[in-house]
Amino acid sequence: MAALSIGKAWEESLAFIKREGSLLFPVALLFLSVPMAVLQLMIPPDYMQMAPGQTLASLPPLPGTVKVAMIVAGIVMLIGSLAVYALALRPGISVAEAIRLAIGRLPVVLGASLLVGVALMFVLFGAAMIGGLLSVVTGKGGGVVLAAVAMLAAMLYISARMLPLSALVIDRRPGVVAALRETLSLTRGQAGRLATFILVSLILILVVQIAVQSVFGIVGTLLLGQEGGRSISNIAVALAAGAVNVYLMVFTARIYRQLEAAA
């Protein structure tokens, strides 16, 4: 099995984005940043800035319009992500063709994601049970820690094995079960490298979000007051997240191509 080169994938991603950014970023703006910004502006402030120790149960229920908006935004953002993968994997495809392809492959991605989610629930339940059994030996605190570590490890492993799922669905057009089987085949033996990529990506997203939110939140609050600052901060975070996700999705597409070539 050929070694996966993260460095090569990154260099190819930068070159591709430099060449095709005029197609990628407008799609990300329309299908990722705009829905994210609208959704953040609709969610009550109490949910966005929970006090330490506060739980969701202590907050008033979300309005029905917000719940509907969350579903719609999720679907629109998923279509946008698939369209970016289409642009990254199919040279010469137009934006309109990429969006049509994304809409056509949406049911497969949703179906595969549902099955992965069900499997993950069973895995997490098993990890919790193991933690409960270990608590008899290590004490309640130790069992909780071990269960949490096992759950996080399971989530990271499954995420790594499923990383190229969307890219594969766009590129090969398989059915739900075939997509899962082929994704597992591609990522066999590569979970460690892919998990590292996921961890680094999550850290990058978190750092960018905190930096953008802090800077634009402070400036916006000084100029427009607290509510205005919150709105400006949310919009800026959505724009930054859309741009970062373009890089990560193109990066994932290049990783997928390497895995495909090595299969």
RAPEHU-V174747 format. One line per field, one symbol per residue. ss: DSSP state (A for helix, B for strand, O for the rest). phi: phi as a letter, one per 20 degrees, with the letter a starting at -180 (. if undefined). Layout:
# RAPEHU-V174747
ss=???
phi=???
This chain:
# RAPEHU-V174747
ss=OOOOOAAAAAAAAAAAAAAAAAAAAAAAAAAAAAAAAAAAAAOOAAAAOOOOOOOAAAOOOOOAAAAAAAAAAAAAAAAAAAAAAAAAAOOOOOAAAAAAAAAAAAAAAAAAAAAAAAAAAAAAAAAAAAAAAAAAAAOAAAAAAAAAAAAAAAAAAAAAAOOOAAAAAAAAOOOAAAAAAAAAAAOOOOAAAAAAAAAAAAAAAAAAAAAAAAAAAAAAAAAAAAAAAAAAAAAAAAAAAAAAAAAAAAAAAAAAAAAAAAO
phi=.fffdfffffffffffffedgfefffffffddffgffffffefggffecffgnfdffeeffffgffffffffffffffffffffffffdcgnfeffffffffffeggfffffffffffffffffffffffffffffeenffffffffffffffffffffffdgegffffffdleefffffffffffefndgfffffgfffffffffffffffffffffffffecnffffffffffffffffffffgffffgffffgfffffef
